[in-house]
Amino acid sequence: MINYDTQLGLWLYMRPDTRQSIATRHKELTQSLGQVAAPFGWQGLETPEVPNRREGSYSASFVMRYPDRSVRCSGSYMIRDAKHLDDLSSDDDRISIEFDLASKKYDYRYLLSVHFPDLVAASSAYRAAAYFGLYTVDFDELHKAELQRLKAQKSVDVNGRNNIFTLQPAQYWDAELCQRALGYDRDEVARRLTGKVPLVKPLMDGVYVVFNDNPDLTFEEFCAYNDRLKPVLGLQ
């Protein structure tokens, strides 16, 4: 049974390339993640076959099995047809890796500072986030009115391709997302956050940030660093 209060989710988001088939993208992804070692890289592991997109479905999904069966990993690729794809995060390719932090099987700070950025780079993600329990759901509930105002603006993709509303414990934003959501580049992100967060560093053409690396993070602490650091970044 999943304990959502202590679940950590490492999510990777990729913009689909309509010039690249699902089969080609899957081969590329399995090869690159196959260069990343344990605990969640695919080096030396049996990787899933190219998933088939069912007729009438806009995506094709796969499941990756790790030696530790308590770790859940799945992914999906969107249809490679421009007329069915919008500039929205709901049309992203994605991979999720989820497990229970209460097991204490994995070094949390190592995961956030070293391993997660390795996975981000291997997947060529444009955006990535480490989700802690149900804190995002609870945070959204606290800020329901603000979120409704944002969602009413059809040009805003909340926490997606052109907006950053919630600061997760660890996040990656590529150069395009920085410009669209923040209005400035990764160097300015680093300038604003250096000395205020456990880690901020360049990664690919974007920036990787660890906002909080406490494995016993409380919801109150989650809200506190969001309240303190969103204004630093110029976010609503």
C-alpha positions in Angstrom: 0.0 0.0 0.0 1.4 3.4 -1.0 1.9 5.9 1.8 1.5 9.2 0.0 2.6 11.2 3.0 6.2 10.0 2.6 6.3 9.4 -1.1 8.9 11.1 -3.2 8.3 11.4 -6.9 11.1 12.2 -9.4 9.4 13.4 -12.6 11.1 14.2 -15.9 9.2 16.2 -18.7 10.2 16.3 -22.3 8.7 18.3 -25.2 7.8 15.8 -28.0 9.7 16.1 -31.2 7.3 15.4 -34.1 10.3 14.7 -36.4 11.3 11.8 -34.2 9.2 8.6 -33.9 8.3 7.1 -30.6 10.5 4.1 -31.4 13.5 6.3 -32.2 12.9 8.4 -29.0 12.6 5.3 -26.9 15.8 3.8 -28.2 17.6 7.1 -27.6 16.2 7.4 -24.1 17.0 3.8 -23.1 20.6 4.2 -24.4 21.2 7.5 -22.5 19.6 6.3 -19.2 21.6 3.1 -19.7 24.7 5.1 -19.0 23.3 6.2 -15.6 24.1 3.9 -12.7 22.1 2.9 -9.7 19.9 3.6 -7.9 17.5 4.8 -10.6 19.6 4.8 -13.8 19.1 1.9 -16.2 22.7 0.8 -16.5 22.9 -3.0 -16.6 19.1 -3.4 -16.3 16.6 -4.9 -18.7 14.8 -2.0 -20.3 11.2 -2.0 -21.6 10.3 -2.6 -25.2 9.1 0.2 -27.4 5.5 0.8 -26.3 2.7 0.6 -28.8 0.1 3.4 -29.0 -3.3 1.9 -28.9 -5.8 3.0 -31.6 -7.6 6.2 -30.5 -5.0 6.9 -27.8 -2.8 10.0 -27.9 0.1 8.4 -26.0 2.1 5.2 -25.6 3.1 4.1 -22.1 5.7 1.8 -20.6 6.7 0.4 -17.2 10.3 0.1 -16.1 11.1 -2.5 -13.4 14.0 -2.0 -11.0 15.5 -4.8 -8.8 13.9 -3.0 -5.9 10.2 -3.7 -6.6 9.1 -1.0 -4.1 10.2 1.6 -6.7 7.6 2.4 -9.3 8.7 3.8 -12.7 6.6 4.5 -15.7 6.8 6.7 -18.8 4.8 7.8 -21.7 5.3 9.3 -25.2 2.8 11.5 -26.9 1.5 11.0 -30.4 4.0 12.4 -33.1 1.4 14.4 -34.9 1.6 18.2 -34.7 -2.2 18.7 -35.2 -2.8 16.7 -31.9 -0.1 18.5 -29.9 -0.4 21.9 -28.2 2.2 24.0 -26.4 1.1 22.6 -23.1 2.6 20.4 -20.4 -0.3 18.0 -20.7 1.3 17.1 -24.1 4.7 16.3 -22.7 6.6 13.0 -22.9 7.3 12.1 -19.3 9.0 9.6 -16.9 8.1 9.2 -13.2 10.1 7.4 -10.5 8.3 7.0 -7.1 9.2 5.4 -3.8 8.6 5.7 -0.1 11.1 7.9 1.7 10.2 6.2 5.0 12.1 3.1 3.9 15.4 5.0 4.3 16.8 2.9 1.5 18.2 5.8 -0.4 20.4 8.8 0.5 17.9 11.6 0.0 20.5 14.4 -0.3 22.6 12.4 -2.8 19.5 11.8 -4.9 18.7 15.5 -5.0 22.2 16.9 -5.4 23.8 14.3 -7.8 21.5 11.5 -9.0 18.4 13.5 -10.1 20.4 16.0 -12.2 22.1 13.0 -13.9 18.7 11.6 -14.8 17.6 15.1 -16.0 20.6 15.3 -18.3 20.2 11.8 -19.6 16.6 12.3 -20.5 17.2 15.8 -22.0 14.2 17.0 -20.0 13.2 20.7 -20.3 11.6 20.5 -16.9 11.9 18.3 -13.9 10.6 18.2 -10.3 11.0 16.2 -7.1 7.5 16.0 -5.5 7.3 15.5 -1.8 4.2 13.6 -0.6 1.0 15.5 -1.3 2.5 18.9 -0.5 1.7 20.2 -4.0 -1.9 19.3 -3.7 -2.1 20.9 -0.3 -0.2 24.0 -1.5 -2.6 24.4 -4.5 -5.6 24.2 -2.1 -4.1 27.0 0.0 -3.7 29.1 -3.1 -6.8 28.1 -4.9 -7.9 31.7 -5.8 -4.5 32.6 -7.2 -4.4 29.4 -9.3 -7.9 30.0 -10.6 -6.9 33.5 -11.8 -3.9 32.1 -13.6 -5.8 29.3 -15.2 -8.4 31.8 -16.4 -5.6 33.2 -18.6 -5.6 30.8 -21.5 -2.0 31.8 -22.4 -0.7 30.5 -19.0 0.3 26.8 -18.6 0.4 26.6 -14.8 3.5 24.9 -13.6 4.1 23.9 -17.2 5.9 25.2 -20.3 5.6 28.9 -19.5 4.8 29.2 -15.8 6.4 28.4 -12.4 3.9 28.6 -9.6 5.2 26.0 -7.0 8.8 25.6 -6.0 9.3 21.9 -5.4 12.2 20.6 -3.2 14.3 20.2 -6.4 13.6 21.5 -9.9 15.2 21.9 -13.4 14.2 24.6 -15.9 15.8 24.7 -19.3 16.8 28.0 -21.0 13.4 28.3 -22.8 11.4 27.8 -19.7 13.5 30.3 -17.7 12.8 33.0 -20.3 9.1 32.2 -20.7 8.3 31.8 -17.0 10.8 34.1 -15.4 11.8 36.5 -18.1 15.5 36.1 -17.6 18.3 33.5 -18.0 19.8 30.7 -15.8 22.7 33.0 -14.7 20.2 35.4 -13.2 18.4 32.5 -11.5 21.8 31.5 -10.0 22.6 35.1 -9.0 19.3 35.5 -7.2 19.4 32.1 -5.4 23.1 31.6 -4.5 23.4 31.5 -0.7 19.7 31.1 -0.2 19.3 27.5 -1.3 21.3 24.3 -0.7 22.3 24.0 -4.4 21.9 26.0 -7.6 24.0 25.0 -10.6 23.9 25.2 -14.4 22.7 22.0 -16.2 22.7 21.6 -19.9 21.4 25.0 -21.1 19.3 25.6 -18.0 19.5 25.6 -14.2 19.1 23.0 -11.5 18.0 24.1 -8.1 17.6 22.2 -4.8 15.3 24.4 -2.7 15.2 22.2 0.3 17.1 18.9 1.0 15.5 18.0 4.3 14.2 14.4 4.1 11.8 15.2 7.0 10.5 18.3 5.3 7.2 19.4 6.8 4.4 21.1 4.9 4.9 24.2 6.9 8.5 24.3 5.9 7.5 23.7 2.3 5.2 26.7 2.4 7.8 28.8 4.2 10.5 28.5 1.5 8.0 29.0 -1.3 6.8 32.2 0.4 10.3 33.4 1.0 11.9 32.5 -2.4 9.1 33.0 -4.9 9.4 36.8 -4.5 13.2 36.5 -4.9 12.6 35.0 -8.3 9.9 37.5 -9.2 7.1 34.9 -9.2 3.5 35.5 -8.2 
